[in-house]
Amino acid sequence: MSEDGTPARGDVPLEVFVYYDFASSLSYVAHRVLARIDESLAAERVDLRWKAIDLTGVGNFQRGRLLDPARRESLLRVAAALDVEFDPPARWPDSRLAGEVAVVLDERIDRGHDPKLEREWREAAFAAYYEQLDEIEDVLRDFERRAAFPLGAADDLAAGRRLAEVTRSAVAAGVEGVPTLMLDVFPLCGIHDEETMLGMIQRYARRRRRLEADAAVGVN
């Protein structure tokens, strides 16, 4: 690491958790916006770890509820301001199956599996919900043909047991909505334009690395 906190070659990537729910339109917007700064974050040696949760375990969210027209217009205005085009579903979807698969794939990353699988699933599932390309069950069947390991029965995945555990942990950590970036113990809820998001993550990462370097000097 350099003196100003910028990463040096060989620095271990810094993980930033992004909590989301496939049922959240703003999570879809965040998925699109944050994808635009992937290369800049890689240069900063920052890895975003997307953590699916179940909004019904966080706040007043009801599966199957009709999307209020005023809420829909508000979402479309926010998306347009961030240069994201999408088609919010008429009802809040049951996203437990998609979220459970995402949790399984994220857990596998810690076991050495390629993070590309999680990214591919997240992209396919978000496209199913917000670009109206496929039914999520069809997406799962196609994905399982390419996955390097069994994901489990669809009924078991749809129950969302692992998803519920991750949700409880997220709530205990201070997550109150989605999308939320967890910067150490500080939850940053919401989404902004890519320049703003990149700036906030860069400042956090550089400050974190400076503190770690200062601590290491103090120990030695």
N, C-alpha and C positions, 0 to 999 in steps of 0.2 A: 504494500500500500504506500502511496506517495504521501507527502506531508499534508496535502490538502484533503486527504481522505478519498481521493480517486483510486480505483482499483489498479493494482499492478498485476502483471502477468503471473499466473499461478495462484492468485487469490481464490479461496474457496467461495463458490457462489453463495450469496445471501438469499435465504428464502423469505418471501412475503406471502402470507396466506390471503387468498381472496375467497370470502364466503359468498355463496350465491344459491339461488334456487331456479331450476329450469322454469318454474311457474311464474317467475318474476320478469316482467317486461324490461325493467331497468337492468336486471342481470344480463339480459340479452344485449342491451345497449352497451353495457360495460365490457362484455365479451368482444364486441366489435371494436370499441374504442381502444381497449388495452392491446388488442392484436396489432394495432398500428405502431405501437412503441416496443414491440418484441425485440427488434434488433438493437434499439438504443438501450434497453434493459440488459440485453446480453452483453453489450460492451461495458456496462456498469457492473457486470457480474452479479446480476439480480435475477433470481428465478421466481416467477409467480407460481404458487401452488394453489390451484383452484379446489376449494372445499365445498362440496354440495351439502346443503342442509335442507330441512323441511320447515317452511315458514309457519306451518300450523303449530309448530312447537316454539315459535318465537313471539307471535303476536296474533292479532285478530284477523286471521286469514282463513277463508273457507273454500275448500275445493268445490268446484262446480258453480260457484256464484257468478252471476252475470256481471260482466264488466260494465260499470257505469259509463254512459256516453261522455259525461264531462271528464271522467278519469281517462278515458280513451283519448280524447282530444289533448289533454294535458300531456300524456305519454308521447303522443305523436309530435307535439311541439318540442318537447325535450329532445327526442330522437332527431328531429330535423335540425335543431340547433347544433347537434353533434355530428351531423352528416351521416345519419344511420337511417336506412329505410327498412321498415318491417311492418308486419300485419298482426297486431295483437289478437289473440284468440278471443272469441266472444264470451267464453267462460274461463274462469281460472282453472287451468288443467290440473289433473292429478299427476304430479311429477315424480312420484315415489319410485317408480321403476327406473326412470332415467337417472334419478339421483342416487339410487342404490348401486347401479352399475358404475357411476362415476366414483363413488366411495371405494368400491372394490378395486377399480383401476388405480386410484390414488394410493391405496394401501400397497398395491403391488410395486409402485415406484420405489418404496423403501426396501423392497426385496430384490431390487436390481432390474426390474422390468423396464422396458423402454417407455419413457414419458409420452412418446408419440401416440401410444394407444389411448391414453386419457384425453389428449388433445383432439384426436380423431373422433372419439365418442362425443365429447362436448360439442364439437362443431356439428356433427350429424344430428344430435338430439336438439340443439337449439334451432337448427334449420327445420326440423320436423315441426316444432311448435310455432315458430315465428315466420317461416317462409312457406309453410303449408306444403312441404314437399312430400312427406310420407307420414304414415301412422308410426308411433314410437315402437310398437310391437314389431312392425316390419323392419324398422331400422335395427332393432336388436337382433332379429334373425339374420340379417345381412352381416352385421358386425361380428356375430359369433362364428361365422364362417372364416373370418380372418384373425380372430383373437387367438393368442398362443396358449390359452388355457381356458377351461370351462368356467363360465360365470355363474352357473346355477339355474334352477328352474325359474321360468318367468313369474309364476305365482309367488315363489319365495322372494324373488327380487322385488316384486311389487308391494310386498308387505313392508319393506323399508326398515328392517330391524337395525342394520348397521347405520343407516341414515339417521335414525332416531338417536343413536348413541353419539354420533358426530354433532348432531343438533344440540343435545344437552351440553356437550363440552363447549360448543361455541357460545351458548347462552351464558355458561359459567365464566367464559372469558370476556364477556361484555358485549357480545354481538346482539343487537336489537333490531336489525333489519338487514336487507340485502339490496345491492351489493355492499360488502364491507371489506376493506383492506385492513389487516391487522398489522400495525407497525409496532412491533414489540407488544406491549400491553395496551396500546392505544388504538381503539377501533375507529377507522375513518369510513363513515357510511356515505354512500352516494357515488355519483360519477360526474366527472368534469371533462373538458376537452383534453386531448392527448398532451398538449404542451403543459397544462396545469398538472395533470396526473404524473407525467414524467418528472417534472420539477419537484413535486412533493416526494416521490419515491427516491429520486437522486439525493435530495437533502437528507432524508432519513438514512439512506444507505451509507453516505459519507460520514454522517455524524456517528452512526453505529460503529463504523470501522475505526474512526478516530478514538472513540471511547475504548474499544477493545485493544487498540495499540497502546494507549496510555496505561491501561490496566496491566498489560503484559510488561511494560517497562517498569511499572511499580513493583510487580512481583519479582522481577529480576534484579 
